[in-house]
Structures are given as structure tokens and as C-alpha cells.
Amino acid sequence: MSKLARHPLAFGLTYWGPLPETRDMHVMWDGPGSGLRMYVTDPTRPGAMGQPIRHPSASGTFATVREAEKAVNAFVAELT
């Protein structure tokens, strides 16, 4: 598995993607204390709406970007 591109945004928001074998799916983390959300498109697009990830490899909340990224990579490894 290749490492996903990380896209940091303002206020600690971060998203990764696009996910392997997809055109534009991404995973976003809203910062400390937040869980991960899956987006079928770039989450910075107007109107983009994400769904919480409820897979055991990536569910829960994360305090740091490092923890969130570890969960994103574990989730993607389960998918591929």
C-alpha cells in the first residue's frame, strides 16, 4: 500500500486521499476529539457531506493527527 496524500487545512482539519482505486474518495478528520468521516468527493467541495466511519480499524475519536493518520492507514489496508 502506498502512503495516502495528507491535506492539512485550517484549525487542525486534515483529510487524506484520494483513496486507492477510487477517483475522488477521501477521509477527513475534524481535529482533536473527532472521528473520521468518509467522503465520496473532495471534502473541500461546496456541499460535500461525509459519513462517519464505523469500521473497527478507524472508529472512535482521535486526539492527534498522528493517531488519526494511523487509523486512516489501517482502514485503507482493510479495504485493499
Secondary structure as the mmCIF struct_conf table of DSSP 4:
data_model
#
loop_
_struct_conf.conf_type_id
_struct_conf.id
_struct_conf.beg_label_comp_id
_struct_conf.beg_label_asym_id
_struct_conf.beg_label_seq_id
_struct_conf.end_label_comp_id
_struct_conf.end_label_asym_id
_struct_conf.end_label_seq_id
HELX_LH_PP_P HELX_LH_PP_P1 SER A 2 ALA A 5
STRN STRN1 ARG A 6 PRO A 8
HELX_RH_3T_P HELX_RH_3T_P1 ALA A 10 GLY A 12
STRN STRN2 THR A 14 TRP A 16
HELX_LH_PP_P HELX_LH_PP_P2 PRO A 18 LEU A 19
TURN_TY1_P TURN_TY1_P1 PRO A 20 GLU A 21
BEND BEND1 ARG A 23 ASP A 24
STRN STRN3 HIS A 26 TRP A 29
BEND BEND2 GLY A 31 GLY A 31
TURN_TY1_P TURN_TY1_P2 PRO A 32 GLY A 33
STRN STRN4 SER A 34 SER A 34
STRN STRN5 LEU A 36 TYR A 39
BEND BEND3 VAL A 40 THR A 41
TURN_TY1_P TURN_TY1_P3 PRO A 43 THR A 44
BEND BEND4 ARG A 45 ARG A 45
TURN_TY1_P TURN_TY1_P4 PRO A 46 GLY A 47
STRN STRN6 GLN A 51 PRO A 52
BEND BEND5 HIS A 55 HIS A 55
TURN_TY1_P TURN_TY1_P5 PRO A 56 ALA A 58
BEND BEND6 GLY A 60 GLY A 60
STRN STRN7 PHE A 62 PHE A 62
BEND BEND7 ALA A 63 THR A 64
HELX_RH_AL_P HELX_RH_AL_P1 VAL A 65 LEU A 79
#
